[in-house]
Amino acid sequence: MRFKNVKLASILCIIGNIFLLIIKGIIGLLTKSQAMIADSINSAVDIFSSLMTFIGNKIASRPRDDCHNLGHGKAEYIFSMLIS
């Protein structure tokens, strides 16, 4: 259940930030506002962090196998380091 909730939240964040990136980028270019353009770039970075959360969650939710007898849960910590 936890992995499903994180997956849904990641997808919604990616979609929301894509929308914000487009809107802020268009408004920033039309008004020549450097602050708005910089904020749209910030939204692009937020997309990257949400994507890393999605990928890390997908790997961590895998069941254990022969090579990983305790599962893949530690992937969350690795991806958290990448995000930070």
C-alpha positions as CSV (number, residue, x, y, z in Angstrom):
1,M,0.0,0.0,0.0
2,R,2.8,2.4,0.9
3,F,4.6,1.9,-2.5
4,K,1.3,2.5,-4.3
5,N,0.7,5.8,-2.5
6,V,4.3,7.0,-3.2
7,K,3.9,6.0,-6.9
8,L,0.6,8.0,-7.1
9,A,2.1,11.0,-5.4
10,S,5.1,10.9,-7.6
11,I,3.0,10.8,-10.8
12,L,0.8,13.6,-9.6
13,C,3.8,15.8,-8.7
14,I,5.4,15.1,-12.1
15,I,2.2,16.1,-13.9
16,G,1.7,19.2,-11.7
17,N,5.3,20.4,-12.2
18,I,5.1,19.9,-16.0
19,F,2.0,22.1,-16.0
20,L,3.8,24.7,-13.8
21,L,6.9,24.5,-16.0
22,I,5.0,25.2,-19.1
23,I,2.8,28.0,-17.6
24,K,5.7,29.8,-15.9
25,G,7.9,29.4,-18.9
26,I,5.4,30.9,-21.3
27,I,4.6,33.8,-18.9
28,G,8.2,34.4,-18.2
29,L,9.1,34.5,-21.9
30,L,6.1,36.7,-22.8
31,T,6.8,39.2,-20.0
32,K,10.6,38.8,-20.1
33,S,10.6,38.2,-16.4
34,Q,13.9,36.6,-15.3
35,A,12.3,35.6,-12.0
36,M,9.5,33.7,-13.7
37,I,11.9,32.0,-16.1
38,A,14.1,31.0,-13.1
39,D,11.0,29.7,-11.3
40,S,10.1,27.5,-14.4
41,I,13.6,26.1,-14.2
42,N,13.0,25.3,-10.6
43,S,9.9,23.4,-11.6
44,A,12.0,21.4,-14.0
45,V,14.3,20.4,-11.2
46,D,11.3,19.4,-9.2
47,I,10.2,17.1,-12.0
48,F,13.7,15.5,-11.8
49,S,13.3,14.9,-8.1
50,S,9.8,13.5,-8.5
51,L,11.1,11.2,-11.2
52,M,13.9,10.0,-9.0
53,T,11.4,9.3,-6.2
54,F,9.3,7.3,-8.7
55,I,12.2,5.2,-9.9
56,G,13.6,4.6,-6.4
57,N,10.1,3.6,-5.2
58,K,9.8,1.2,-8.2
59,I,13.1,-0.5,-7.4
60,A,12.5,-0.6,-3.6
61,S,9.1,-2.3,-4.1
62,R,10.6,-5.3,-5.9
63,P,10.4,-8.5,-3.9
64,R,13.5,-10.3,-2.7
65,D,15.4,-12.6,-5.1
66,D,18.5,-14.8,-5.0
67,C,20.9,-11.8,-5.1
68,H,18.9,-9.6,-2.7
69,N,17.7,-12.0,0.0
70,L,16.4,-9.0,2.1
71,G,14.7,-7.3,-0.8
72,H,15.5,-4.0,-2.6
73,G,14.4,-1.6,0.2
74,K,17.8,0.1,0.5
75,A,17.3,1.6,-2.9
76,E,15.1,4.2,-1.2
77,Y,18.1,5.5,0.7
78,I,20.3,5.7,-2.4
79,F,17.7,7.6,-4.4
80,S,17.1,9.9,-1.4
81,M,20.8,10.8,-1.5
82,L,20.6,11.4,-5.3
83,I,17.6,13.8,-4.7
84,S,19.3,15.7,-2.0
